[in-house]
Amino acid sequence: MKRQTIAVTTFALAALASGAALAQDMGASIKGEKEKCYGVSMAGKNDCAAGPGTTCAGTSKADYQGNAWKYVAKGTCTTMKTPKGTAGSLTEVKAKP
């Protein structure tokens, strides 16, 4: 029984290590081919950063929220237009008072 437990534990640890390495590689490829684009996501569909009172991905409160971003294909952000007529931004768009 001990050998079987050791084998299962070893297999599980190897799988975790492989998963961590794969996740790291995927993060690198996202950053190389994508860019953060502010003001283009729909409410609750942002990839991260949605201002005070939010935790991160999927927490934006309004469509096209200026402080919430979504990953888009590199080089396309500033050419995107929302139905409101505003373009995507590579930096956070501050709300007008």
RODREN-108913 format. One record per residue: residue in one letter; y, z, x of N, C-alpha, C in turn. Coordinates in Angstrom, 1 decimal. Layout:
N
{res=A, n_y=Y, n_z=Z, n_x=X, ca_y=Y, ca_z=Z, ca_x=X, c_y=Y, c_z=Z, c_x=X}
...
***
This chain:
97
{res=M, n_y=-1.2, n_z=0.0, n_x=0.8, ca_y=0.0, ca_z=0.0, ca_x=0.0, c_y=1.3, c_z=0.0, c_x=0.9}
{res=K, n_y=1.3, n_z=0.7, n_x=1.9, ca_y=2.5, ca_z=0.8, ca_x=2.8, c_y=2.8, c_z=-0.6, c_x=3.3}
{res=R, n_y=1.8, n_z=-1.3, n_x=3.8, ca_y=2.1, ca_z=-2.7, ca_x=4.3, c_y=2.7, c_z=-3.6, c_x=3.2}
{res=Q, n_y=2.3, n_z=-3.5, n_x=2.0, ca_y=2.8, ca_z=-4.3, ca_x=1.0, c_y=4.3, c_z=-3.9, c_x=0.7}
{res=T, n_y=4.6, n_z=-2.6, n_x=0.7, ca_y=5.9, ca_z=-2.2, ca_x=0.4, c_y=6.8, c_z=-2.6, c_x=1.6}
{res=I, n_y=6.4, n_z=-2.5, n_x=2.8, ca_y=7.2, ca_z=-3.0, ca_x=3.9, c_y=7.4, c_z=-4.5, c_x=3.8}
{res=A, n_y=6.4, n_z=-5.3, n_x=3.5, ca_y=6.6, ca_z=-6.7, ca_x=3.4, c_y=7.6, c_z=-7.1, c_x=2.3}
{res=V, n_y=7.5, n_z=-6.4, n_x=1.1, ca_y=8.4, ca_z=-6.7, ca_x=0.0, c_y=9.9, c_z=-6.3, c_x=0.4}
{res=T, n_y=10.0, n_z=-5.2, n_x=1.1, ca_y=11.3, ca_z=-4.7, ca_x=1.6, c_y=11.9, c_z=-5.7, c_x=2.6}
{res=T, n_y=11.1, n_z=-6.1, n_x=3.5, ca_y=11.5, ca_z=-7.1, ca_x=4.5, c_y=12.0, c_z=-8.4, c_x=3.8}
{res=F, n_y=11.2, n_z=-8.9, n_x=2.9, ca_y=11.5, ca_z=-10.1, ca_x=2.2, c_y=12.8, c_z=-9.9, c_x=1.4}
{res=A, n_y=13.0, n_z=-8.8, n_x=0.8, ca_y=14.3, ca_z=-8.6, ca_x=0.0, c_y=15.5, c_z=-8.5, c_x=0.9}
{res=L, n_y=15.4, n_z=-7.9, n_x=2.1, ca_y=16.5, ca_z=-7.8, ca_x=3.0, c_y=16.8, c_z=-9.2, c_x=3.6}
{res=A, n_y=15.8, n_z=-10.0, n_x=3.8, ca_y=16.0, ca_z=-11.4, ca_x=4.3, c_y=16.7, c_z=-12.2, c_x=3.3}
{res=A, n_y=16.3, n_z=-12.0, n_x=2.0, ca_y=17.0, ca_z=-12.8, ca_x=0.9, c_y=18.4, c_z=-12.4, c_x=0.8}
{res=L, n_y=18.7, n_z=-11.1, n_x=0.9, ca_y=20.1, ca_z=-10.6, ca_x=0.8, c_y=20.9, c_z=-11.2, c_x=2.0}
{res=A, n_y=20.4, n_z=-11.2, n_x=3.2, ca_y=21.1, ca_z=-11.7, ca_x=4.3, c_y=21.4, c_z=-13.2, c_x=4.2}
{res=S, n_y=20.4, n_z=-13.9, n_x=3.6, ca_y=20.6, ca_z=-15.4, ca_x=3.4, c_y=21.7, c_z=-15.6, c_x=2.4}
{res=G, n_y=21.7, n_z=-14.8, n_x=1.3, ca_y=22.7, ca_z=-15.0, ca_x=0.3, c_y=24.1, c_z=-14.7, c_x=0.8}
{res=A, n_y=24.2, n_z=-13.7, n_x=1.6, ca_y=25.5, ca_z=-13.4, ca_x=2.1, c_y=26.0, c_z=-14.5, c_x=3.0}
{res=A, n_y=25.1, n_z=-15.1, n_x=3.8, ca_y=25.5, ca_z=-16.2, ca_x=4.7, c_y=25.9, c_z=-17.4, c_x=3.9}
{res=L, n_y=25.2, n_z=-17.7, n_x=2.8, ca_y=25.5, ca_z=-18.8, ca_x=1.9, c_y=26.8, c_z=-18.6, c_x=1.2}
{res=A, n_y=27.1, n_z=-17.4, n_x=0.8, ca_y=28.4, ca_z=-17.1, ca_x=0.1, c_y=29.5, c_z=-17.3, c_x=1.1}
{res=Q, n_y=29.3, n_z=-16.9, n_x=2.3, ca_y=30.4, ca_z=-17.1, ca_x=3.3, c_y=30.7, c_z=-18.6, c_x=3.6}
{res=D, n_y=29.6, n_z=-19.4, n_x=3.7, ca_y=29.8, ca_z=-20.8, ca_x=3.9, c_y=30.5, c_z=-21.5, c_x=2.7}
{res=M, n_y=30.1, n_z=-21.0, n_x=1.5, ca_y=30.8, ca_z=-21.6, ca_x=0.3, c_y=32.3, c_z=-21.3, c_x=0.2}
{res=G, n_y=32.6, n_z=-20.1, n_x=0.6, ca_y=34.0, ca_z=-19.7, ca_x=0.7, c_y=34.8, c_z=-20.5, c_x=1.7}
{res=A, n_y=34.2, n_z=-20.8, n_x=2.8, ca_y=34.8, ca_z=-21.7, ca_x=3.8, c_y=35.0, c_z=-23.1, c_x=3.3}
{res=S, n_y=34.1, n_z=-23.6, n_x=2.5, ca_y=34.2, ca_z=-25.0, ca_x=2.0, c_y=35.2, c_z=-25.1, c_x=0.9}
{res=I, n_y=35.3, n_z=-24.0, n_x=0.1, ca_y=36.3, ca_z=-24.0, ca_x=-1.0, c_y=37.7, c_z=-24.1, c_x=-0.3}
{res=K, n_y=37.9, n_z=-23.2, n_x=0.7, ca_y=39.3, ca_z=-23.2, ca_x=1.3, c_y=39.6, c_z=-24.5, c_x=2.0}
{res=G, n_y=38.6, n_z=-25.2, n_x=2.5, ca_y=38.9, ca_z=-26.5, ca_x=3.2, c_y=39.2, c_z=-27.7, c_x=2.3}
{res=E, n_y=38.6, n_z=-27.6, n_x=1.1, ca_y=38.8, ca_z=-28.8, ca_x=0.2, c_y=39.7, c_z=-28.5, c_x=-1.0}
{res=K, n_y=40.0, n_z=-27.2, n_x=-1.2, ca_y=40.8, ca_z=-26.8, ca_x=-2.4, c_y=42.0, c_z=-26.0, c_x=-2.0}
{res=E, n_y=42.9, n_z=-25.9, n_x=-2.9, ca_y=44.1, ca_z=-25.1, ca_x=-2.6, c_y=44.5, c_z=-24.3, c_x=-3.9}
{res=K, n_y=45.2, n_z=-23.2, n_x=-3.7, ca_y=45.6, ca_z=-22.4, ca_x=-4.8, c_y=46.8, c_z=-23.1, c_x=-5.5}
{res=C, n_y=46.7, n_z=-23.2, n_x=-6.8, ca_y=47.8, ca_z=-23.8, ca_x=-7.6, c_y=48.2, c_z=-22.9, c_x=-8.7}
{res=Y, n_y=49.5, n_z=-22.4, n_x=-8.6, ca_y=50.0, ca_z=-21.5, ca_x=-9.6, c_y=50.6, c_z=-22.2, c_x=-10.8}
{res=G, n_y=50.4, n_z=-21.6, n_x=-11.9, ca_y=51.1, ca_z=-22.1, ca_x=-13.2, c_y=50.3, c_z=-23.1, c_x=-13.9}
{res=V, n_y=49.0, n_z=-23.4, n_x=-13.6, ca_y=48.3, ca_z=-24.5, ca_x=-14.2, c_y=47.1, c_z=-24.0, c_x=-15.0}
{res=S, n_y=46.7, n_z=-22.7, n_x=-14.9, ca_y=45.5, ca_z=-22.2, ca_x=-15.6, c_y=45.8, c_z=-21.8, c_x=-17.0}
{res=M, n_y=44.8, n_z=-21.9, n_x=-17.8, ca_y=44.9, ca_z=-21.4, ca_x=-19.2, c_y=44.7, c_z=-19.9, c_x=-19.2}
{res=A, n_y=45.1, n_z=-19.2, n_x=-20.3, ca_y=45.0, ca_z=-17.8, ca_x=-20.4, c_y=43.5, c_z=-17.4, c_x=-20.2}
{res=G, n_y=43.3, n_z=-16.4, n_x=-19.3, ca_y=41.9, ca_z=-16.0, ca_x=-19.1, c_y=41.1, c_z=-16.9, c_x=-18.2}
{res=K, n_y=41.6, n_z=-17.9, n_x=-17.7, ca_y=40.8, ca_z=-18.9, ca_x=-16.9, c_y=41.3, c_z=-19.0, c_x=-15.5}
{res=N, n_y=42.1, n_z=-18.1, n_x=-15.0, ca_y=42.6, ca_z=-18.1, ca_x=-13.7, c_y=41.6, c_z=-17.7, c_x=-12.7}
{res=D, n_y=41.7, n_z=-18.2, n_x=-11.5, ca_y=40.7, ca_z=-17.8, ca_x=-10.4, c_y=41.1, c_z=-16.4, c_x=-9.8}
{res=C, n_y=42.4, n_z=-16.1, n_x=-9.8, ca_y=42.8, ca_z=-14.8, ca_x=-9.3, c_y=44.3, c_z=-14.7, c_x=-9.4}
{res=A, n_y=44.8, n_z=-13.5, n_x=-9.0, ca_y=46.3, ca_z=-13.2, ca_x=-9.0, c_y=46.9, c_z=-13.5, c_x=-10.4}
{res=A, n_y=47.1, n_z=-12.5, n_x=-11.1, ca_y=47.7, ca_z=-12.6, ca_x=-12.4, c_y=48.7, c_z=-11.6, c_x=-12.7}
{res=G, n_y=49.3, n_z=-11.0, n_x=-11.7, ca_y=50.4, ca_z=-10.1, ca_x=-11.8, c_y=50.0, c_z=-8.7, c_x=-12.2}
{res=P, n_y=51.0, n_z=-7.8, n_x=-12.3, ca_y=50.8, ca_z=-6.4, ca_x=-12.6, c_y=50.0, c_z=-6.2, c_x=-13.9}
{res=G, n_y=49.1, n_z=-5.2, n_x=-13.9, ca_y=48.3, ca_z=-4.9, ca_x=-15.0, c_y=47.1, c_z=-5.7, c_x=-15.2}
{res=T, n_y=46.8, n_z=-6.6, n_x=-14.2, ca_y=45.6, ca_z=-7.4, ca_x=-14.3, c_y=44.7, c_z=-7.1, c_x=-13.1}
{res=T, n_y=43.4, n_z=-7.4, n_x=-13.2, ca_y=42.5, ca_z=-7.1, ca_x=-12.0, c_y=42.2, c_z=-8.3, c_x=-11.2}
{res=C, n_y=42.2, n_z=-9.5, n_x=-11.7, ca_y=41.9, ca_z=-10.7, ca_x=-10.9, c_y=41.5, c_z=-11.8, c_x=-11.7}
{res=A, n_y=40.4, n_z=-12.4, n_x=-11.4, ca_y=39.9, ca_z=-13.6, ca_x=-12.1, c_y=39.7, c_z=-13.4, c_x=-13.6}
{res=G, n_y=40.2, n_z=-14.4, n_x=-14.3, ca_y=40.0, ca_z=-14.3, ca_x=-15.8, c_y=40.9, c_z=-13.3, c_x=-16.5}
{res=T, n_y=42.0, n_z=-12.9, n_x=-15.9, ca_y=42.8, ca_z=-11.8, ca_x=-16.5, c_y=44.2, c_z=-12.3, c_x=-16.8}
{res=S, n_y=44.5, n_z=-13.6, n_x=-16.7, ca_y=45.9, ca_z=-14.0, ca_x=-17.0, c_y=46.1, c_z=-13.9, c_x=-18.6}
{res=K, n_y=47.3, n_z=-13.6, n_x=-18.9, ca_y=47.6, ca_z=-13.3, ca_x=-20.4, c_y=48.1, c_z=-14.4, c_x=-21.1}
{res=A, n_y=48.6, n_z=-15.5, n_x=-20.4, ca_y=49.3, ca_z=-16.6, ca_x=-21.1, c_y=48.9, c_z=-17.9, c_x=-20.4}
{res=D, n_y=48.9, n_z=-19.0, n_x=-21.2, ca_y=48.7, ca_z=-20.3, ca_x=-20.6, c_y=49.8, c_z=-20.6, c_x=-19.6}
{res=Y, n_y=49.4, n_z=-21.2, n_x=-18.5, ca_y=50.3, ca_z=-21.7, ca_x=-17.5, c_y=51.2, c_z=-20.5, c_x=-16.9}
{res=Q, n_y=50.6, n_z=-19.3, n_x=-16.8, ca_y=51.3, ca_z=-18.2, ca_x=-16.3, c_y=51.6, c_z=-18.4, c_x=-14.8}
{res=G, n_y=52.9, n_z=-18.3, n_x=-14.4, ca_y=53.4, ca_z=-18.6, ca_x=-13.1, c_y=52.8, c_z=-17.8, c_x=-12.0}
{res=N, n_y=52.3, n_z=-16.6, n_x=-12.2, ca_y=51.8, ca_z=-15.8, ca_x=-11.1, c_y=50.3, c_z=-15.7, c_x=-11.1}
{res=A, n_y=49.6, n_z=-16.6, n_x=-11.8, ca_y=48.2, ca_z=-16.8, ca_x=-11.8, c_y=47.8, c_z=-18.1, c_x=-11.3}
{res=W, n_y=46.8, n_z=-18.1, n_x=-10.4, ca_y=46.4, ca_z=-19.4, ca_x=-9.7, c_y=45.0, c_z=-19.8, c_x=-10.1}
{res=K, n_y=44.8, n_z=-21.1, n_x=-9.8, ca_y=43.5, ca_z=-21.7, ca_x=-10.0, c_y=43.2, c_z=-22.6, c_x=-8.8}
{res=Y, n_y=42.0, n_z=-22.7, n_x=-8.3, ca_y=41.7, ca_z=-23.6, ca_x=-7.2, c_y=41.7, c_z=-25.0, c_x=-7.8}
{res=V, n_y=42.4, n_z=-25.9, n_x=-7.1, ca_y=42.4, ca_z=-27.3, ca_x=-7.5, c_y=42.1, c_z=-28.2, c_x=-6.2}
{res=A, n_y=41.8, n_z=-29.4, n_x=-6.4, ca_y=41.6, ca_z=-30.3, ca_x=-5.2, c_y=42.8, c_z=-30.3, c_x=-4.3}
{res=K, n_y=42.6, n_z=-30.2, n_x=-3.0, ca_y=43.7, ca_z=-30.2, ca_x=-2.0, c_y=44.6, c_z=-31.4, c_x=-2.2}
{res=G, n_y=45.9, n_z=-31.2, n_x=-2.2, ca_y=46.8, ca_z=-32.2, ca_x=-2.4, c_y=47.2, c_z=-32.7, c_x=-3.8}
{res=T, n_y=46.6, n_z=-32.0, n_x=-4.8, ca_y=46.9, ca_z=-32.4, ca_x=-6.2, c_y=47.8, c_z=-31.4, c_x=-6.9}
{res=C, n_y=48.0, n_z=-30.2, n_x=-6.4, ca_y=48.7, ca_z=-29.2, ca_x=-7.2, c_y=50.0, c_z=-29.6, c_x=-7.7}
{res=T, n_y=50.9, n_z=-30.0, n_x=-6.8, ca_y=52.3, ca_z=-30.3, ca_x=-7.1, c_y=52.4, c_z=-31.6, c_x=-8.0}
{res=T, n_y=51.4, n_z=-32.4, n_x=-8.1, ca_y=51.4, ca_z=-33.6, ca_x=-8.9, c_y=50.9, c_z=-33.3, c_x=-10.3}
{res=M, n_y=50.3, n_z=-32.1, n_x=-10.6, ca_y=49.8, ca_z=-31.8, ca_x=-11.9, c_y=51.0, c_z=-31.4, c_x=-12.8}
{res=K, n_y=50.9, n_z=-31.8, n_x=-14.0, ca_y=51.9, ca_z=-31.4, ca_x=-15.0, c_y=51.3, c_z=-30.7, c_x=-16.2}
{res=T, n_y=51.9, n_z=-29.6, n_x=-16.7, ca_y=51.3, ca_z=-28.9, ca_x=-17.8, c_y=51.9, c_z=-29.6, c_x=-19.1}
{res=P, n_y=51.4, n_z=-29.3, n_x=-20.2, ca_y=51.9, ca_z=-29.8, ca_x=-21.5, c_y=53.4, c_z=-29.4, c_x=-21.7}
{res=K, n_y=53.8, n_z=-28.3, n_x=-21.0, ca_y=55.2, ca_z=-27.9, ca_x=-21.1, c_y=56.1, c_z=-28.7, c_x=-20.2}
{res=G, n_y=55.5, n_z=-29.6, n_x=-19.4, ca_y=56.3, ca_z=-30.5, ca_x=-18.5, c_y=56.5, c_z=-29.9, c_x=-17.1}
{res=T, n_y=56.0, n_z=-28.7, n_x=-16.8, ca_y=56.2, ca_z=-28.1, ca_x=-15.5, c_y=55.1, c_z=-28.5, c_x=-14.6}
{res=A, n_y=55.4, n_z=-28.6, n_x=-13.3, ca_y=54.4, ca_z=-29.0, ca_x=-12.3, c_y=53.8, c_z=-27.7, c_x=-11.7}
{res=G, n_y=52.6, n_z=-27.9, n_x=-11.2, ca_y=51.9, ca_z=-26.8, ca_x=-10.5, c_y=52.7, c_z=-26.5, c_x=-9.2}
{res=S, n_y=52.5, n_z=-25.3, n_x=-8.7, ca_y=53.2, ca_z=-24.8, ca_x=-7.6, c_y=52.2, c_z=-24.2, c_x=-6.5}
{res=L, n_y=52.5, n_z=-24.4, n_x=-5.3, ca_y=51.7, ca_z=-23.8, ca_x=-4.2, c_y=52.1, c_z=-22.4, c_x=-4.0}
{res=T, n_y=53.2, n_z=-21.9, n_x=-4.6, ca_y=53.6, ca_z=-20.5, ca_x=-4.5, c_y=53.8, c_z=-20.0, c_x=-5.9}
{res=E, n_y=53.7, n_z=-18.6, n_x=-6.0, ca_y=53.9, ca_z=-18.0, ca_x=-7.2, c_y=55.2, c_z=-18.4, c_x=-7.9}
{res=V, n_y=55.2, n_z=-18.6, n_x=-9.2, ca_y=56.4, ca_z=-19.0, ca_x=-9.9, c_y=56.9, c_z=-17.7, c_x=-10.6}
{res=K, n_y=58.0, n_z=-17.2, n_x=-10.3, ca_y=58.6, ca_z=-16.0, ca_x=-10.9, c_y=59.0, c_z=-16.3, c_x=-12.3}
{res=A, n_y=58.8, n_z=-15.4, n_x=-13.2, ca_y=59.2, ca_z=-15.5, ca_x=-14.6, c_y=60.8, c_z=-15.4, c_x=-14.6}
{res=K, n_y=61.3, n_z=-16.2, n_x=-15.5, ca_y=62.8, ca_z=-16.2, ca_x=-15.7, c_y=63.2, c_z=-15.0, c_x=-16.6}
{res=P, n_y=64.2, n_z=-14.2, n_x=-16.2, ca_y=64.6, ca_z=-13.0, ca_x=-17.0, c_y=65.1, c_z=-13.4, c_x=-18.4}
***
